[in-house]
Amino acid sequence: QAKWLLSAGLAARLPLTKCFDIMAGELYEVYGQTKWGPGAGVSLPELAGKKAKLKCKEGDIFELPAEAAALAGRMRRELQEKGSEVPLEYPVKKKVMKKLVDYLKHHNQHAVTEIRTPLRSDNLQECGATRWDSSFANMDKDMLFDLTVAASY
């Protein structure tokens, strides 16, 4: 599982954390290398206490805290532009949207950990992932591919 993530170019972090606005983030050092990352999140007081609505291609609407949706750069920008009252539409399947929402809700409350590369093991926990992230990444390749594509929206 971990080696497949590496070969797919997803070793630094799980795929969905790649969705961040390049202007919002921080520089940090990992094993002597400087990296750019999303940081601890961007404080958006206008989103505090609000719900974001995400609409999948089947038309189902998923609600989550707007602060959680704002972890993804494109969602953050769309929430700032359109507000939280309007559902944000994405061309992703319902099962992929559910997985995406689960990820964003979890990481709104729990920081993303750095996965050490090169991977020293097939076990993601031994490479720095939390138990939750390791369990989250335990999916078939089709779902992982769909989530990676969703991360580009």
C-alpha positions in Angstrom: 0.0 0.0 0.0 2.7 2.5 1.0 4.9 1.7 -2.0 1.9 2.2 -4.3 1.4 5.7 -2.7 5.0 6.5 -3.4 4.9 5.3 -7.0 1.8 7.5 -7.5 3.8 10.5 -6.3 1.8 10.8 -3.1 4.5 10.0 -0.5 4.9 13.4 1.1 1.3 13.6 2.4 -2.0 12.0 1.7 -3.5 13.2 -1.6 -6.1 15.6 -0.3 -3.6 17.7 1.6 -2.2 18.8 -1.8 -5.3 21.0 -2.2 -4.1 24.2 -0.6 -3.6 27.7 -1.7 0.1 28.4 -2.3 -0.2 31.8 -0.7 -1.5 30.2 2.6 1.1 28.0 4.3 4.4 27.9 5.9 8.0 26.8 5.2 9.2 23.9 7.4 12.2 21.7 7.6 12.0 17.9 7.4 15.3 15.9 7.6 17.3 18.9 6.4 15.1 19.7 3.5 13.0 22.9 3.3 9.4 22.2 2.3 6.3 24.3 1.7 3.1 23.1 3.3 -0.4 24.2 4.3 0.7 25.0 7.8 -1.7 24.9 10.7 -4.5 26.3 8.6 -5.7 29.7 7.8 -7.9 31.6 10.2 -11.0 32.7 8.3 -13.3 34.5 10.9 -16.0 34.9 8.3 -16.4 31.1 8.1 -16.4 30.5 11.9 -19.5 28.5 13.0 -20.8 28.2 9.4 -21.5 25.1 7.4 -20.2 24.4 3.8 -22.3 22.5 1.4 -20.6 20.2 -1.2 -22.6 18.8 -4.1 -21.4 15.7 -5.8 -22.2 14.8 -9.5 -25.2 12.7 -8.5 -26.7 15.8 -6.8 -26.3 14.7 -3.2 -25.3 17.5 -0.8 -22.8 17.0 2.0 -22.5 19.4 4.9 -19.4 20.0 6.9 -17.9 22.9 9.0 -16.8 25.6 6.7 -13.5 25.7 8.5 -13.0 22.0 7.5 -13.8 22.7 3.8 -11.4 25.6 3.9 -8.5 23.2 4.4 -8.7 22.6 0.7 -7.5 25.7 -1.2 -10.1 25.7 -4.0 -12.9 25.2 -1.5 -11.5 28.0 0.7 -11.4 30.4 -2.3 -14.9 29.4 -3.4 -16.3 29.8 0.1 -14.7 33.3 0.3 -16.1 34.3 -3.1 -19.6 32.7 -3.0 -20.2 32.3 0.7 -21.3 29.3 2.6 -25.0 29.5 1.6 -24.4 28.3 -1.9 -23.5 24.6 -2.5 -20.1 24.1 -4.0 -20.4 21.7 -7.0 -17.7 19.2 -7.9 -17.7 16.5 -10.6 -16.9 13.7 -8.2 -18.9 10.5 -7.3 -20.9 10.3 -4.1 -18.7 7.7 -2.5 -15.6 9.9 -3.3 -17.2 13.0 -1.9 -18.1 11.1 1.3 -14.5 10.0 1.7 -13.3 13.6 1.0 -15.7 15.0 3.6 -14.6 12.5 6.2 -11.0 13.5 5.6 -11.6 17.2 5.8 -13.7 16.8 9.0 -11.0 14.7 10.7 -8.2 17.0 9.7 -10.1 20.1 10.8 -9.6 18.7 14.3 -6.4 16.7 14.0 -3.2 18.0 12.3 -1.8 16.2 9.3 1.5 14.4 10.1 4.4 14.3 7.7 5.1 11.0 6.1 8.9 10.4 6.1 10.4 9.6 2.7 11.9 7.6 1.3 9.4 5.1 2.7 11.2 2.6 5.1 8.2 0.3 5.3 5.0 -0.8 3.7 3.3 0.2 6.9 2.4 3.9 6.7 2.4 4.2 10.5 6.0 3.2 10.6 6.6 6.1 8.1 5.0 8.7 10.2 1.3 8.5 9.4 -1.3 8.4 12.2 -3.4 5.3 12.7 -6.4 7.2 11.3 -4.5 8.3 8.1 -3.2 4.8 7.6 -6.6 3.4 7.9 -8.0 6.1 5.6 -5.4 5.3 2.9 -6.4 1.6 3.1 -8.6 1.6 0.0 -8.6 0.1 -3.5 -6.6 1.8 -6.2 -9.6 3.0 -8.0 -10.8 5.0 -5.0 -7.3 6.3 -4.3 -7.1 7.4 -7.9 -10.5 9.1 -7.7 -9.5 10.9 -4.5 -6.3 12.1 -6.1 -8.3 13.5 -9.1 -10.7 15.1 -6.6 -7.7 16.7 -4.9 -7.1 18.7 -8.1 -10.5 20.4 -8.0 
